[in-house]
Amino acid sequence: MFTQDKKWNKIDKESETITINGIKFIRPIDETTISIDCPKCKVLISTIEDCEAMKNYNLCQECSYDKSFNNKDNN
C-alpha cells in the first residue's frame, strides 16, 4: 500500500488528491509531506506519534521503536 509511487491528481494549481481504500487525501502541491503509510510495515499513519516518527525517522512509531531497540541491543 505504499503511496509514493501512486499518481496524485491535480484539483487546481495549488492542490492535489488521491483516493486509497475509499479514503480521499488532499495535499498542497510543492509542499513536503510525509507518507500516509510506513515504508517498512505498510500500515497507515494514524497518530501524532506516528507523524513525528515519520518526520524524524521515515518510519511509524512502532517501527522506529523496533529500530532503536535493535540498535541499542547491538551496542
N, C-alpha and C positions, 0 to 999 in steps of 0.2 A: 504494500500500500504506500510505498514511498512516493512522495508527490513532487520531488524536484524535477523529474523528467516529464511530468504531465503538462499539457498545454493550458495555460490560463487564457481566458477570452477577455478582450478589452470591452469594457462597458462604455467608457468615454476616454478622453485623453488623460484623465487623472486616476482612473480605477480599472481593476480587472477582477474577474471572478472565475471560480471553478466549483463544480459540484462533485462531491465524493460521498458515496454511500447515502445519497439523499440529503446531504448537508451542504448548503451553499456557503462558500467562503468568499469574502470580498477583501481586497487589499489595495493600497495605493501603489501606483506604478512608480518605479525608480526609488523605492524605499527598501532598506534592508529589513527583511522579515525573517523570523525563524520558521523552520519547517513545522508542519502541523502534526508530523509523526516522527518518532525516534528513528534515526537511520540504522540503529543496531537491532532493536526488537520490533520495530514497525508498529508500535502501539501509539494511538493518537495522544497528543499532548493535552492534558486535561486539567492541570492545576497550575497555580502560580509558581510552585516549586519546580514543576516540570519546565515552565518557561524560563526561569532563572538558570536551571541546569543546562537548557538548550543554548542560552546565550553564552554561558561560560565554557561548556564542555562539548557542545553539539550532541548531547545525549539526554535522555529523560532522567528524572531524578533517580529512579531505581538503577538504571544502567550506570549513572555516574557514581552512585554508591558502590556498586559492584566493582567498578574500575578502581575507585580509590581504596577499597578494602583489599583488592587483589594486589595493587601496587604496594600497599602498606605491608602486607604479608611477605612480599618478596624482598624487602629491605632488611 
